[in-house]
Amino acid sequence: MTQPQLAQQFTHVLTRLPQWIRHDLNVKDDLVRLRAEEAVAAMIAASLRPNGANAPSDIA
């Protein structure tokens, strides 16, 4: 995947973030913010998997 394609993929994921994640990314509570950050990371990782791959172990 090229750099422009990656940027487009990240932008697509970020524009689809649920409101609770957007809110929680901006709170002072470290645990709440960490949960939101992990959710965003999981969404990005899922968007980068090849079609049909359900988990990291599916990637060869």
PDB file of N, CA, C and O in Angstrom:
ATOM      1  N   MET A   1       0.850  -1.170   0.000  1.00  0.00           N
ATOM      2  CA  MET A   1       0.000   0.000   0.000  1.00  0.00           C
ATOM      3  C   MET A   1       0.901   1.240   0.000  1.00  0.00           C
ATOM      4  O   MET A   1       1.855   1.326   0.773  1.00  0.00           O
ATOM      5  N   THR A   2       0.587   2.183  -0.865  1.00  0.00           N
ATOM      6  CA  THR A   2       1.400   3.394  -0.977  1.00  0.00           C
ATOM      7  C   THR A   2       1.068   4.378   0.144  1.00  0.00           C
ATOM      8  O   THR A   2       0.053   4.243   0.829  1.00  0.00           O
ATOM      9  N   GLN A   3       1.932   5.356   0.314  1.00  0.00           N
ATOM     10  CA  GLN A   3       1.727   6.376   1.347  1.00  0.00           C
ATOM     11  C   GLN A   3       0.393   7.113   1.171  1.00  0.00           C
ATOM     12  O   GLN A   3      -0.333   7.284   2.151  1.00  0.00           O
ATOM     13  N   PRO A   4       0.049   7.554  -0.042  1.00  0.00           N
ATOM     14  CA  PRO A   4      -1.259   8.209  -0.217  1.00  0.00           C
ATOM     15  C   PRO A   4      -2.437   7.279   0.097  1.00  0.00           C
ATOM     16  O   PRO A   4      -3.456   7.722   0.625  1.00  0.00           O
ATOM     17  N   GLN A   5      -2.295   6.003  -0.227  1.00  0.00           N
ATOM     18  CA  GLN A   5      -3.360   5.046   0.080  1.00  0.00           C
ATOM     19  C   GLN A   5      -3.512   4.868   1.586  1.00  0.00           C
ATOM     20  O   GLN A   5      -4.630   4.792   2.096  1.00  0.00           O
ATOM     21  N   LEU A   6      -2.379   4.799   2.301  1.00  0.00           N
ATOM     22  CA  LEU A   6      -2.431   4.694   3.762  1.00  0.00           C
ATOM     23  C   LEU A   6      -3.089   5.921   4.377  1.00  0.00           C
ATOM     24  O   LEU A   6      -3.930   5.803   5.268  1.00  0.00           O
ATOM     25  N   ALA A   7      -2.706   7.083   3.902  1.00  0.00           N
ATOM     26  CA  ALA A   7      -3.292   8.321   4.419  1.00  0.00           C
ATOM     27  C   ALA A   7      -4.794   8.341   4.174  1.00  0.00           C
ATOM     28  O   ALA A   7      -5.564   8.751   5.043  1.00  0.00           O
ATOM     29  N   GLN A   8      -5.208   7.906   3.004  1.00  0.00           N
ATOM     30  CA  GLN A   8      -6.636   7.862   2.683  1.00  0.00           C
ATOM     31  C   GLN A   8      -7.359   6.865   3.590  1.00  0.00           C
ATOM     32  O   GLN A   8      -8.473   7.134   4.041  1.00  0.00           O
ATOM     33  N   GLN A   9      -6.739   5.728   3.854  1.00  0.00           N
ATOM     34  CA  GLN A   9      -7.341   4.713   4.721  1.00  0.00           C
ATOM     35  C   GLN A   9      -7.492   5.243   6.147  1.00  0.00           C
ATOM     36  O   GLN A   9      -8.539   5.057   6.768  1.00  0.00           O
ATOM     37  N   PHE A  10      -6.456   5.901   6.672  1.00  0.00           N
ATOM     38  CA  PHE A  10      -6.533   6.473   8.017  1.00  0.00           C
ATOM     39  C   PHE A  10      -7.616   7.537   8.089  1.00  0.00           C
ATOM     40  O   PHE A  10      -8.380   7.589   9.053  1.00  0.00           O
ATOM     41  N   THR A  11      -7.680   8.375   7.079  1.00  0.00           N
ATOM     42  CA  THR A  11      -8.700   9.425   7.046  1.00  0.00           C
ATOM     43  C   THR A  11     -10.092   8.817   7.044  1.00  0.00           C
ATOM     44  O   THR A  11     -10.990   9.302   7.733  1.00  0.00           O
ATOM     45  N   HIS A  12     -10.268   7.768   6.279  1.00  0.00           N
ATOM     46  CA  HIS A  12     -11.568   7.093   6.229  1.00  0.00           C
ATOM     47  C   HIS A  12     -11.954   6.556   7.609  1.00  0.00           C
ATOM     48  O   HIS A  12     -13.095   6.720   8.040  1.00  0.00           O
ATOM     49  N   VAL A  13     -11.015   5.919   8.297  1.00  0.00           N
ATOM     50  CA  VAL A  13     -11.288   5.389   9.635  1.00  0.00           C
ATOM     51  C   VAL A  13     -11.630   6.528  10.590  1.00  0.00           C
ATOM     52  O   VAL A  13     -12.594   6.433  11.350  1.00  0.00           O
ATOM     53  N   LEU A  14     -10.855   7.594  10.556  1.00  0.00           N
ATOM     54  CA  LEU A  14     -11.080   8.703  11.488  1.00  0.00           C
ATOM     55  C   LEU A  14     -12.414   9.395  11.256  1.00  0.00           C
ATOM     56  O   LEU A  14     -13.036   9.864  12.209  1.00  0.00           O
ATOM     57  N   THR A  15     -12.860   9.466  10.026  1.00  0.00           N
ATOM     58  CA  THR A  15     -14.148  10.114   9.763  1.00  0.00           C
ATOM     59  C   THR A  15     -15.318   9.259  10.229  1.00  0.00           C
ATOM     60  O   THR A  15     -16.425   9.770  10.396  1.00  0.00           O
ATOM     61  N   ARG A  16     -15.093   7.966  10.440  1.00  0.00           N
ATOM     62  CA  ARG A  16     -16.164   7.072  10.891  1.00  0.00           C
ATOM     63  C   ARG A  16     -16.160   6.840  12.394  1.00  0.00           C
ATOM     64  O   ARG A  16     -16.954   6.040  12.890  1.00  0.00           O
ATOM     65  N   LEU A  17     -15.285   7.522  13.135  1.00  0.00           N
ATOM     66  CA  LEU A  17     -15.211   7.293  14.578  1.00  0.00           C
ATOM     67  C   LEU A  17     -16.539   7.606  15.255  1.00  0.00           C
ATOM     68  O   LEU A  17     -17.139   8.650  14.996  1.00  0.00           O
ATOM     69  N   PRO A  18     -17.000   6.707  16.120  1.00  0.00           N
ATOM     70  CA  PRO A  18     -18.214   6.992  16.883  1.00  0.00           C
ATOM     71  C   PRO A  18     -18.000   8.192  17.813  1.00  0.00           C
ATOM     72  O   PRO A  18     -16.871   8.511  18.184  1.00  0.00           O
ATOM     73  N   GLN A  19     -19.084   8.838  18.174  1.00  0.00           N
ATOM     74  CA  GLN A  19     -19.000  10.028  19.023  1.00  0.00           C
ATOM     75  C   GLN A  19     -18.357   9.723  20.374  1.00  0.00           C
ATOM     76  O   GLN A  19     -17.616  10.556  20.897  1.00  0.00           O
ATOM     77  N   TRP A  20     -18.624   8.546  20.954  1.00  0.00           N
ATOM     78  CA  TRP A  20     -18.054   8.245  22.265  1.00  0.00           C
ATOM     79  C   TRP A  20     -16.530   8.195  22.196  1.00  0.00           C
ATOM     80  O   TRP A  20     -15.860   8.583  23.154  1.00  0.00           O
ATOM     81  N   ILE A  21     -15.974   7.729  21.088  1.00  0.00           N
ATOM     82  CA  ILE A  21     -14.515   7.689  20.948  1.00  0.00           C
ATOM     83  C   ILE A  21     -13.973   9.109  20.825  1.00  0.00           C
ATOM     84  O   ILE A  21     -12.978   9.452  21.462  1.00  0.00           O
ATOM     85  N   ARG A  22     -14.617   9.923  20.019  1.00  0.00           N
ATOM     86  CA  ARG A  22     -14.184  11.321  19.872  1.00  0.00           C
ATOM     87  C   ARG A  22     -14.181  12.024  21.227  1.00  0.00           C
ATOM     88  O   ARG A  22     -13.252  12.759  21.562  1.00  0.00           O
ATOM     89  N   HIS A  23     -15.228  11.785  21.986  1.00  0.00           N
ATOM     90  CA  HIS A  23     -15.330  12.403  23.314  1.00  0.00           C
ATOM     91  C   HIS A  23     -14.231  11.883  24.240  1.00  0.00           C
ATOM     92  O   HIS A  23     -13.532  12.661  24.889  1.00  0.00           O
ATOM     93  N   ASP A  24     -14.089  10.559  24.291  1.00  0.00           N
ATOM     94  CA  ASP A  24     -13.142   9.949  25.223  1.00  0.00           C
ATOM     95  C   ASP A  24     -11.689  10.253  24.885  1.00  0.00           C
ATOM     96  O   ASP A  24     -10.835  10.210  25.772  1.00  0.00           O
ATOM     97  N   LEU A  25     -11.388  10.557  23.635  1.00  0.00           N
ATOM     98  CA  LEU A  25     -10.017  10.938  23.280  1.00  0.00           C
ATOM     99  C   LEU A  25      -9.634  12.286  23.886  1.00  0.00           C
ATOM    100  O   LEU A  25      -8.452  12.617  23.977  1.00  0.00           O
ATOM    101  N   ASN A  26     -10.627  13.056  24.295  1.00  0.00           N
ATOM    102  CA  ASN A  26     -10.382  14.410  24.780  1.00  0.00           C
ATOM    103  C   ASN A  26     -10.539  14.557  26.296  1.00  0.00           C
ATOM    104  O   ASN A  26     -10.503  15.676  26.807  1.00  0.00           O
ATOM    105  N   VAL A  27     -10.711  13.452  27.022  1.00  0.00           N
ATOM    106  CA  VAL A  27     -10.901  13.546  28.470  1.00  0.00           C
ATOM    107  C   VAL A  27      -9.560  13.489  29.196  1.00  0.00           C
ATOM    108  O   VAL A  27      -8.547  13.074  28.634  1.00  0.00           O
ATOM    109  N   LYS A  28      -9.581  13.914  30.451  1.00  0.00           N
ATOM    110  CA  LYS A  28      -8.353  13.917  31.251  1.00  0.00           C
ATOM    111  C   LYS A  28      -8.084  12.570  31.913  1.00  0.00           C
ATOM    112  O   LYS A  28      -6.945  12.281  32.279  1.00  0.00           O
ATOM    113  N   ASP A  29      -9.101  11.755  32.069  1.00  0.00           N
ATOM    114  CA  ASP A  29      -8.961  10.445  32.702  1.00  0.00           C
ATOM    115  C   ASP A  29      -8.126   9.538  31.793  1.00  0.00           C
ATOM    116  O   ASP A  29      -8.534   9.216  30.677  1.00  0.00           O
ATOM    117  N   ASP A  30      -6.965   9.138  32.281  1.00  0.00           N
ATOM    118  CA  ASP A  30      -6.035   8.346  31.470  1.00  0.00           C
ATOM    119  C   ASP A  30      -6.624   7.009  31.018  1.00  0.00           C
ATOM    120  O   ASP A  30      -6.401   6.590  29.882  1.00  0.00           O
ATOM    121  N   LEU A  31      -7.374   6.335  31.894  1.00  0.00           N
ATOM    122  CA  LEU A  31      -7.932   5.033  31.526  1.00  0.00           C
ATOM    123  C   LEU A  31      -9.006   5.158  30.447  1.00  0.00           C
ATOM    124  O   LEU A  31      -9.085   4.327  29.542  1.00  0.00           O
ATOM    125  N   VAL A  32      -9.818   6.184  30.547  1.00  0.00           N
ATOM    126  CA  VAL A  32     -10.859   6.406  29.540  1.00  0.00           C
ATOM    127  C   VAL A  32     -10.215   6.733  28.200  1.00  0.00           C
ATOM    128  O   VAL A  32     -10.619   6.205  27.164  1.00  0.00           O
ATOM    129  N   ARG A  33      -9.216   7.603  28.225  1.00  0.00           N
ATOM    130  CA  ARG A  33      -8.524   7.978  26.989  1.00  0.00           C
ATOM    131  C   ARG A  33      -7.805   6.775  26.382  1.00  0.00           C
ATOM    132  O   ARG A  33      -7.803   6.602  25.163  1.00  0.00           O
ATOM    133  N   LEU A  34      -7.196   5.947  27.225  1.00  0.00           N
ATOM    134  CA  LEU A  34      -6.508   4.750  26.744  1.00  0.00           C
ATOM    135  C   LEU A  34      -7.480   3.804  26.046  1.00  0.00           C
ATOM    136  O   LEU A  34      -7.153   3.235  25.005  1.00  0.00           O
ATOM    137  N   ARG A  35      -8.677   3.634  26.616  1.00  0.00           N
ATOM    138  CA  ARG A  35      -9.686   2.775  25.993  1.00  0.00           C
ATOM    139  C   ARG A  35     -10.032   3.293  24.595  1.00  0.00           C
ATOM    140  O   ARG A  35     -10.149   2.512  23.651  1.00  0.00           O
ATOM    141  N   ALA A  36     -10.192   4.593  24.469  1.00  0.00           N
ATOM    142  CA  ALA A  36     -10.517   5.191  23.171  1.00  0.00           C
ATOM    143  C   ALA A  36      -9.355   5.027  22.194  1.00  0.00           C
ATOM    144  O   ALA A  36      -9.569   4.717  21.022  1.00  0.00           O
ATOM    145  N   GLU A  37      -8.137   5.230  22.667  1.00  0.00           N
ATOM    146  CA  GLU A  37      -6.962   5.076  21.801  1.00  0.00           C
ATOM    147  C   GLU A  37      -6.843   3.643  21.299  1.00  0.00           C
ATOM    148  O   GLU A  37      -6.524   3.412  20.133  1.00  0.00           O
ATOM    149  N   GLU A  38      -7.100   2.681  22.183  1.00  0.00           N
ATOM    150  CA  GLU A  38      -7.035   1.279  21.780  1.00  0.00           C
ATOM    151  C   GLU A  38      -8.127   0.941  20.771  1.00  0.00           C
ATOM    152  O   GLU A  38      -7.910   0.143  19.858  1.00  0.00           O
ATOM    153  N   ALA A  39      -9.291   1.544  20.935  1.00  0.00           N
ATOM    154  CA  ALA A  39     -10.379   1.322  19.980  1.00  0.00           C
ATOM    155  C   ALA A  39     -10.002   1.867  18.607  1.00  0.00           C
ATOM    156  O   ALA A  39     -10.255   1.221  17.590  1.00  0.00           O
ATOM    157  N   VAL A  40      -9.402   3.047  18.576  1.00  0.00           N
ATOM    158  CA  VAL A  40      -8.971   3.633  17.299  1.00  0.00           C
ATOM    159  C   VAL A  40      -7.891   2.756  16.661  1.00  0.00           C
ATOM    160  O   VAL A  40      -7.926   2.504  15.456  1.00  0.00           O
ATOM    161  N   ALA A  41      -6.944   2.297  17.460  1.00  0.00           N
ATOM    162  CA  ALA A  41      -5.881   1.435  16.932  1.00  0.00           C
ATOM    163  C   ALA A  41      -6.467   0.154  16.342  1.00  0.00           C
ATOM    164  O   ALA A  41      -6.026  -0.301  15.287  1.00  0.00           O
ATOM    165  N   ALA A  42      -7.452  -0.424  17.013  1.00  0.00           N
ATOM    166  CA  ALA A  42      -8.089  -1.644  16.508  1.00  0.00           C
ATOM    167  C   ALA A  42      -8.833  -1.377  15.202  1.00  0.00           C
ATOM    168  O   ALA A  42      -8.805  -2.202  14.289  1.00  0.00           O
ATOM    169  N   MET A  43      -9.496  -0.230  15.115  1.00  0.00           N
ATOM    170  CA  MET A  43     -10.209   0.117  13.883  1.00  0.00           C
ATOM    171  C   MET A  43      -9.234   0.300  12.724  1.00  0.00           C
ATOM    172  O   MET A  43      -9.503  -0.138  11.605  1.00  0.00           O
ATOM    173  N   ILE A  44      -8.105   0.946  12.994  1.00  0.00           N
ATOM    174  CA  ILE A  44      -7.099   1.141  11.946  1.00  0.00           C
ATOM    175  C   ILE A  44      -6.509  -0.198  11.526  1.00  0.00           C
ATOM    176  O   ILE A  44      -6.363  -0.469  10.334  1.00  0.00           O
ATOM    177  N   ALA A  45      -6.169  -1.039  12.506  1.00  0.00           N
ATOM    178  CA  ALA A  45      -5.605  -2.352  12.188  1.00  0.00           C
ATOM    179  C   ALA A  45      -6.581  -3.175  11.357  1.00  0.00           C
ATOM    180  O   ALA A  45      -6.179  -3.838  10.400  1.00  0.00           O
ATOM    181  N   ALA A  46      -7.857  -3.136  11.716  1.00  0.00           N
ATOM    182  CA  ALA A  46      -8.866  -3.890  10.968  1.00  0.00           C
ATOM    183  C   ALA A  46      -8.987  -3.376   9.539  1.00  0.00           C
ATOM    184  O   ALA A  46      -9.196  -4.155   8.610  1.00  0.00           O
ATOM    185  N   SER A  47      -8.855  -2.077   9.368  1.00  0.00           N
ATOM    186  CA  SER A  47      -8.987  -1.514   8.020  1.00  0.00           C
ATOM    187  C   SER A  47      -7.798  -1.865   7.131  1.00  0.00           C
ATOM    188  O   SER A  47      -7.905  -1.809   5.906  1.00  0.00           O
ATOM    189  N   LEU A  48      -6.680  -2.221   7.728  1.00  0.00           N
ATOM    190  CA  LEU A  48      -5.480  -2.551   6.959  1.00  0.00           C
ATOM    191  C   LEU A  48      -5.372  -4.034   6.629  1.00  0.00           C
ATOM    192  O   LEU A  48      -4.528  -4.428   5.824  1.00  0.00           O
ATOM    193  N   ARG A  49      -6.221  -4.861   7.242  1.00  0.00           N
ATOM    194  CA  ARG A  49      -6.182  -6.293   6.956  1.00  0.00           C
ATOM    195  C   ARG A  49      -6.680  -6.564   5.543  1.00  0.00           C
ATOM    196  O   ARG A  49      -7.564  -5.869   5.043  1.00  0.00           O
ATOM    197  N   PRO A  50      -6.111  -7.571   4.909  1.00  0.00           N
ATOM    198  CA  PRO A  50      -6.618  -7.957   3.585  1.00  0.00           C
ATOM    199  C   PRO A  50      -8.083  -8.382   3.696  1.00  0.00           C
ATOM    200  O   PRO A  50      -8.518  -8.837   4.754  1.00  0.00           O
ATOM    201  N   ASN A  51      -8.830  -8.239   2.627  1.00  0.00           N
ATOM    202  CA  ASN A  51     -10.240  -8.649   2.633  1.00  0.00           C
ATOM    203  C   ASN A  51     -10.369 -10.097   3.063  1.00  0.00           C
ATOM    204  O   ASN A  51      -9.652 -10.973   2.580  1.00  0.00           O
ATOM    205  N   GLY A  52     -11.292 -10.333   3.977  1.00  0.00           N
ATOM    206  CA  GLY A  52     -11.538 -11.691   4.439  1.00  0.00           C
ATOM    207  C   GLY A  52     -10.730 -12.086   5.650  1.00  0.00           C
ATOM    208  O   GLY A  52     -11.023 -13.117   6.255  1.00  0.00           O
ATOM    209  N   ALA A  53      -9.732 -11.322   6.034  1.00  0.00           N
ATOM    210  CA  ALA A  53      -8.932 -11.649   7.213  1.00  0.00           C
ATOM    211  C   ALA A  53      -9.648 -11.118   8.446  1.00  0.00           C
ATOM    212  O   ALA A  53      -9.960  -9.929   8.528  1.00  0.00           O
ATOM    213  N   ASN A  54      -9.907 -12.000   9.401  1.00  0.00           N
ATOM    214  CA  ASN A  54     -10.646 -11.614  10.597  1.00  0.00           C
ATOM    215  C   ASN A  54      -9.759 -11.287  11.783  1.00  0.00           C
ATOM    216  O   ASN A  54     -10.177 -10.562  12.686  1.00  0.00           O
ATOM    217  N   ALA A  55      -8.565 -11.799  11.797  1.00  0.00           N
ATOM    218  CA  ALA A  55      -7.683 -11.596  12.938  1.00  0.00           C
ATOM    219  C   ALA A  55      -6.246 -11.543  12.446  1.00  0.00           C
ATOM    220  O   ALA A  55      -5.945 -12.011  11.349  1.00  0.00           O
ATOM    221  N   PRO A  56      -5.351 -10.968  13.261  1.00  0.00           N
ATOM    222  CA  PRO A  56      -3.943 -10.911  12.844  1.00  0.00           C
ATOM    223  C   PRO A  56      -3.369 -12.281  12.508  1.00  0.00           C
ATOM    224  O   PRO A  56      -2.487 -12.380  11.654  1.00  0.00           O
ATOM    225  N   SER A  57      -3.848 -13.347  13.162  1.00  0.00           N
ATOM    226  CA  SER A  57      -3.325 -14.682  12.873  1.00  0.00           C
ATOM    227  C   SER A  57      -3.708 -15.161  11.477  1.00  0.00           C
ATOM    228  O   SER A  57      -3.114 -16.106  10.959  1.00  0.00           O
ATOM    229  N   ASP A  58      -4.712 -14.504  10.860  1.00  0.00           N
ATOM    230  CA  ASP A  58      -5.127 -14.875   9.510  1.00  0.00           C
ATOM    231  C   ASP A  58      -4.184 -14.338   8.438  1.00  0.00           C
ATOM    232  O   ASP A  58      -4.231 -14.775   7.288  1.00  0.00           O
ATOM    233  N   ILE A  59      -3.333 -13.396   8.812  1.00  0.00           N
ATOM    234  CA  ILE A  59      -2.444 -12.768   7.841  1.00  0.00           C
ATOM    235  C   ILE A  59      -1.204 -13.630   7.663  1.00  0.00           C
ATOM    236  O   ILE A  59      -0.507 -13.930   8.633  1.00  0.00           O
ATOM    237  N   ALA A  60      -0.932 -14.024   6.449  1.00  0.00           N
ATOM    238  CA  ALA A  60       0.220 -14.897   6.190  1.00  0.00           C
ATOM    239  C   ALA A  60       1.443 -14.081   5.891  1.00  0.00           C
ATOM    240  O   ALA A  60       2.513 -14.640   5.647  1.00  0.00           O
TER     241      ALA A  60
END
